[in-house]
Amino acid sequence: MRLNRANSLLFAGLLYAGGLVVISVSPITEWRFIPEMPWEYLLRGWPKYWTSLDVLLNVLAYIPLGLLIGRAVSHRLSPMAWGPLQAFVFTVCASVLLSILLEAVQTYLPSRRSSVLDVLTNGAGASIGAFIASAYAQNKSRLQVTDARPIEVGGLMLFGLWLLAQAAPQPIWLALGDIMTQTSEWRQGLTSFTGVDQSPAVVQEIFAAQRILAEALCVATAILSCALLCHLSMLESPRWFSRYQPRHWLYTLILVVVITIGARASWILLLHSPEALLAWLGAGAQAGIVLALLSAYGLAGARPTLQRTAALMGIVVMLLLSNSLPQNDFANEAFTGWSKGAWLNLRGLANLAASAWPFLALGWFFIALTHRSTRALERDLFISRKPAN
């Protein structure tokens, strides 16, 4: 199965628009119904209070949307004489309409304020992106439609989602796919598991030791799954990574670890404070990184089918652990003020990315990178390695 460039860009633009929807309606709490009509904010005029940071963020947020949608529409309208202009007008109108609808929804959220300034700045950002796309489309030679495989597009998007998930205020690092809260039940189960009435100090020591072990396994399986996803995606993408070989697996893992740690640390410094670094990179996280690096040698010479199986098992183990890991009280205290203020909207999108990543990765392995495709990849690698007679 293949997607042409126009469909790939349109799909990416729709996904980005979905992210903007999540950001615009976050936090989704305490909905209210008021007699005011949702579009009345357009008639209020200029808002009384606004900051330059809000204006800048609103402009920057819609530039990628205008660029992606503009490029996708330009491919559709490229045979027409006025195609670039029509693509520009359509993209700006669609982006402004999306902004108007989202601002209207914010009327019913007590923590948000609808403003015509937000619509204008969103439209300005979309216009910038659409103008760049239209100007790029003037060169007809750049509008050659090429095929893009879902393996390539999906792998790239999943890695981008992985980096966004590092912004989620999760006290336990890489506990992705957490859709349940079982802290109290987990503690009660641990106490009953001991079989005897232990003192609170003994129970707390057992609890902490098991939590560190479980957290290390969660971190290790998550890193290995993401690294294997990147590794197999690059093996299956000869157009983009023509020189990539199976022996480069260890370098891929190390690069994924470095990029992931850098992204997590950057998000913490941007959204919180340097003190939160201590709560994040605890004993369990450090042990998980070491365990992932050590486990990589066992997968270095494995066939792609076995690597795919290992990635699937790792994601399943991560889901089981992330939905049963107890919370770290010290970390909860350190992350209390996470992503407040100007970056509050990012929290909802980051939480969604962290919760959805394992399930989307499972879908990628089953739909895009099937068992049949990995077997075909093995045959291609075997033929390329076979010495000439």
C-alpha positions in Angstrom: 0.0 0.0 0.0 1.3 3.4 -1.0 0.2 7.0 -0.4 1.1 9.7 -2.9 2.6 12.9 -1.6 -0.6 14.9 -1.7 -2.5 12.4 0.5 0.5 12.1 2.8 0.6 15.9 3.3 -3.2 16.1 3.7 -3.1 13.3 6.3 -0.3 15.1 8.2 -2.2 18.4 8.1 -5.3 16.7 9.5 -3.3 15.2 12.3 -1.8 18.6 13.1 -5.2 20.1 13.0 -6.3 17.5 15.5 -3.4 18.5 17.8 -4.6 22.2 17.6 -8.1 21.1 18.6 -6.7 19.3 21.7 -4.6 22.3 22.6 -7.4 24.8 22.1 -9.9 23.0 24.3 -7.5 22.0 27.1 -8.0 21.7 30.0 -11.4 20.1 29.3 -12.8 20.6 32.8 -15.9 22.2 34.3 -17.9 22.8 31.1 -20.5 25.5 31.5 -23.5 26.4 29.4 -24.3 30.1 29.3 -27.0 32.1 27.4 -24.4 33.9 25.4 -24.1 32.8 21.8 -20.7 31.2 20.9 -19.9 33.7 18.1 -20.6 36.8 20.1 -16.9 37.2 20.9 -16.4 38.3 17.3 -18.4 41.5 18.1 -16.6 42.5 21.3 -13.7 44.1 19.6 -10.1 44.1 20.8 -9.4 42.2 24.0 -8.5 44.3 27.0 -5.6 42.2 28.2 -3.2 40.4 25.9 0.6 39.7 25.8 3.1 39.6 23.0 3.9 35.9 23.9 0.2 35.0 23.2 0.3 36.7 19.8 3.6 35.0 18.9 2.4 31.5 19.9 -0.9 31.9 18.0 1.0 32.9 14.9 3.6 30.1 15.1 1.0 27.5 15.9 -0.8 27.9 12.6 2.2 28.2 10.3 2.7 24.4 10.0 -1.0 24.0 9.4 -1.0 26.5 6.5 2.1 24.9 5.1 0.9 21.3 5.2 -2.7 22.0 3.9 -1.4 24.5 1.3 1.1 22.0 -0.1 -1.5 19.2 -0.2 -4.0 21.4 -2.0 -1.3 22.7 -4.4 -0.7 19.2 -5.6 -4.4 18.8 -6.3 -4.7 22.1 -8.2 -1.3 22.1 -9.9 -2.6 21.6 -13.5 -4.8 24.7 -13.2 -3.4 28.2 -14.1 -4.6 29.8 -10.9 -3.9 26.7 -8.8 -1.4 28.2 -6.3 -3.7 31.2 -5.7 -6.7 29.0 -5.2 -4.7 26.8 -2.8 -3.7 29.9 -0.8 -7.3 31.2 -0.5 -8.7 27.8 0.4 -6.0 27.1 3.0 -6.4 30.5 4.7 -10.2 30.3 4.7 -10.2 26.7 6.1 -7.7 27.6 8.8 -9.6 30.8 9.9 -12.8 28.8 10.0 -11.2 26.2 12.2 -9.9 29.0 14.5 -13.4 30.6 14.7 -15.0 27.2 15.7 -12.4 26.5 18.3 -12.7 30.0 19.8 -16.5 29.5 19.9 -16.0 26.2 21.8 -13.8 28.0 24.4 -16.9 30.2 25.3 -18.1 27.2 27.4 -14.8 26.7 29.1 -14.3 28.8 32.3 -10.5 28.6 32.1 -10.4 29.9 28.5 -11.2 33.3 26.9 -12.4 33.6 23.4 -10.9 36.6 21.5 -11.0 38.0 18.0 -7.3 38.7 18.4 -6.7 34.9 18.5 -8.6 34.4 15.3 -6.6 37.2 13.5 -3.2 35.9 14.7 -4.1 32.3 13.8 -5.2 33.5 10.4 -1.9 35.4 10.0 0.1 32.3 10.8 -1.9 30.2 8.4 -1.4 32.9 5.7 2.4 32.7 6.2 2.4 28.9 5.8 0.0 29.0 2.9 2.1 31.7 1.2 5.3 29.7 1.5 3.5 26.6 0.1 2.1 28.6 -2.8 5.4 30.2 -3.6 7.1 26.8 -3.5 4.4 25.5 -5.9 5.3 28.0 -8.5 8.2 25.8 -9.6 6.4 23.1 -11.5 9.3 20.7 -11.3 8.8 20.5 -7.5 5.2 19.3 -7.9 6.2 15.8 -9.1 4.0 13.5 -7.1 6.0 10.6 -5.7 4.8 7.6 -3.7 5.3 7.5 0.1 4.8 4.2 1.9 2.7 4.2 5.1 5.8 2.6 6.8 7.8 5.7 6.1 5.1 8.2 6.9 3.8 6.4 10.0 7.3 5.8 11.4 8.2 9.5 11.0 5.0 10.6 12.7 5.3 8.1 15.5 8.8 9.3 16.3 7.5 12.9 16.3 4.7 11.8 18.6 7.3 10.1 20.8 9.2 13.4 21.3 6.0 15.3 22.0 5.0 12.7 24.7 8.2 13.6 26.6 6.4 16.9 27.5 3.7 15.0 29.4 3.9 15.7 33.2 4.3 12.0 34.1 6.2 11.5 37.3 7.2 8.0 36.1 9.2 8.5 32.9 8.1 6.6 29.8 5.0 5.1 31.5 3.3 5.6 28.2 -0.2 4.3 27.5 -1.3 4.9 31.1 -5.1 4.9 30.9 -5.8 3.7 34.5 -5.1 5.1 38.0 -4.6 2.2 40.4 -2.3 3.7 43.0 -4.4 2.9 46.0 -5.4 -0.6 44.8 -1.7 -1.3 44.0 -0.6 -0.4 47.5 -3.4 -2.5 49.0 -2.5 -5.4 46.8 1.2 -5.1 47.8 0.3 -5.1 51.5 -1.9 -8.2 51.2 0.8 -9.9 49.1 3.2 -9.9 52.0 1.0 -12.3 53.8 1.7 -10.9 57.3 1.3 -7.6 59.0 4.5 -5.7 58.4 5.4 -2.4 59.9 4.8 0.7 57.7 8.6 1.1 57.3 9.1 -2.4 56.0 6.1 -2.2 53.7 7.4 1.1 52.3 10.8 -0.4 51.6 9.3 -3.4 49.7 7.0 -1.1 47.9 9.9 1.2 46.8 12.1 -1.7 45.7 9.4 -3.2 43.5 8.5 0.2 42.1 12.1 0.8 41.0 12.3 -2.6 39.3 9.0 -2.1 37.5 9.9 1.4 36.4 13.3 0.1 35.1 11.5 -2.6 33.0 9.0 0.0 31.7 11.7 2.4 30.7 13.8 -0.3 29.0 10.9 -1.8 27.0 9.7 1.6 25.9 13.1 2.7 24.7 13.8 -0.6 22.9 10.3 -0.5 21.2 10.9 3.0 19.9 14.4 2.2 18.7 13.2 -0.9 17.0 10.4 1.1 15.3 13.0 3.5 14.0 15.4 0.8 13.0 12.9 -1.3 11.0 11.4 1.8 9.5 14.8 2.9 8.1 15.5 -0.6 6.8 12.2 -0.5 4.9 12.9 3.0 3.5 15.6 2.6 0.9 14.7 5.9 -0.8 15.4 7.9 2.4 18.0 5.7 4.0 19.8 3.9 1.2 23.0 3.4 3.2 21.3 2.2 6.3 22.3 -1.4 7.2 21.2 -3.9 10.0 24.6 -3.5 11.7 23.7 0.2 12.4 21.1 -1.0 15.0 23.3 -0.1 18.1 23.9 3.4 16.8 20.2 3.9 16.2 19.5 2.8 19.8 22.1 5.1 21.3 20.8 8.0 19.1 17.2 7.4 20.2 18.3 7.3 23.9 20.3 10.6 23.5 17.5 12.4 21.6 14.8 11.2 24.1 16.7 12.2 27.2 17.5 15.6 25.5 13.9 16.1 24.6 12.7 15.2 28.1 15.2 17.5 29.8 14.4 20.4 27.4 10.7 20.1 28.0 11.3 20.1 31.8 13.5 23.2 31.6 10.9 24.9 29.4 7.8 23.9 31.2 8.9 23.6 34.8 12.2 24.0 36.6 15.7 22.5 36.9 14.7 20.9 40.3 12.2 18.6 38.5 15.1 16.9 36.8 16.0 15.1 40.0 12.5 13.7 40.3 12.5 12.5 36.7 15.8 10.8 36.3 15.6 8.6 39.3 17.1 5.2 40.1 14.4 3.3 38.1 14.9 5.5 35.0 18.7 5.1 35.1 18.5 1.4 35.5 16.0 1.2 32.6 18.4 3.0 30.3 21.3 0.7 31.2 19.0 -2.3 30.8 18.0 -1.2 27.3 21.6 -0.7 26.2 22.6 -4.1 27.5 19.6 -5.8 25.9 20.5 -4.2 22.6 23.3 -6.7 22.0 20.9 -9.6 22.1 18.9 -8.0 19.3 21.9 -6.9 17.2 22.1 -10.1 15.1 18.4 -10.9 15.2 16.4 -11.1 12.0 13.8 -8.4 11.3 10.9 -10.8 12.1 12.4 -11.4 15.6 13.0 -7.7 16.1 9.4 -7.0 15.2 8.2 -9.6 17.7 10.5 -8.1 20.4 9.1 -4.7 19.7 5.5 -5.9 20.0 6.3 -7.8 23.2 8.0 -4.7 24.6 5.0 -2.5 23.9 2.6 -5.0 25.6 4.9 -5.2 28.6 5.1 -1.4 28.8 1.3 -1.1 28.7 0.9 -3.6 31.5 3.5 -1.9 33.6 2.4 1.7 33.0 -1.2 0.8 34.0 -0.1 -0.7 37.3 2.9 1.3 38.4 2.4 3.1 41.7 3.0 6.8 41.7 6.1 8.4 43.2 5.1 10.7 46.0 8.3 12.8 45.7 7.9 13.1 42.0 4.2 14.1 42.3 5.2 16.9 44.6 8.0 18.1 42.3 5.7 18.1 39.3 2.8 20.0 40.9 3.4 23.1 38.9 4.1 21.5 35.6 3.1 23.4 32.4 1.2 26.2 34.1 0.8 29.6 32.7 1.5 30.2 29.0 2.2 26.6 28.3 -0.9 25.1 30.0 -2.5 24.2 26.6 0.4 21.9 25.8 -0.3 19.7 28.7 -3.5 18.2 27.2 -1.8 17.4 23.9 1.3 15.9 25.5 -0.9 13.7 27.8 -2.8 12.5 24.8 0.4 11.7 22.9 1.8 9.8 25.9 -1.4 7.8 26.3 -1.9 7.0 22.6 1.7 6.3 21.4 1.8 2.6 22.4 -1.6 1.8 20.8 -0.6 3.7 17.6 2.7 1.9 17.5 0.9 -1.5 17.8 -1.3 -0.5 14.9 1.8 0.5 12.9 3.4 -2.8 13.5 0.3 -4.8 12.6 -1.0 -2.7 9.6 2.1 -1.0 8.1 4.9 -3.2 9.0 3.3 -6.6 8.8 4.9 -10.0 9.3 4.9 -10.6 5.6 6.8 -7.3 4.9 9.5 -8.2 7.4 9.9 -11.6 5.8 10.3 -9.9 2.5 12.8 -7.6 4.0 14.8 -10.6 5.3 14.9 -12.1 1.8 16.1 -8.8 0.3 18.8 -8.5 3.0 19.9 -12.2 2.3 20.1 -11.6 -1.4 22.2 -8.4 -0.9 24.6 -10.2 1.4 25.0 -13.2 -0.8 28.4 -13.2 -2.4 28.6 -13.1 -6.2 29.8 -16.3 -7.9 
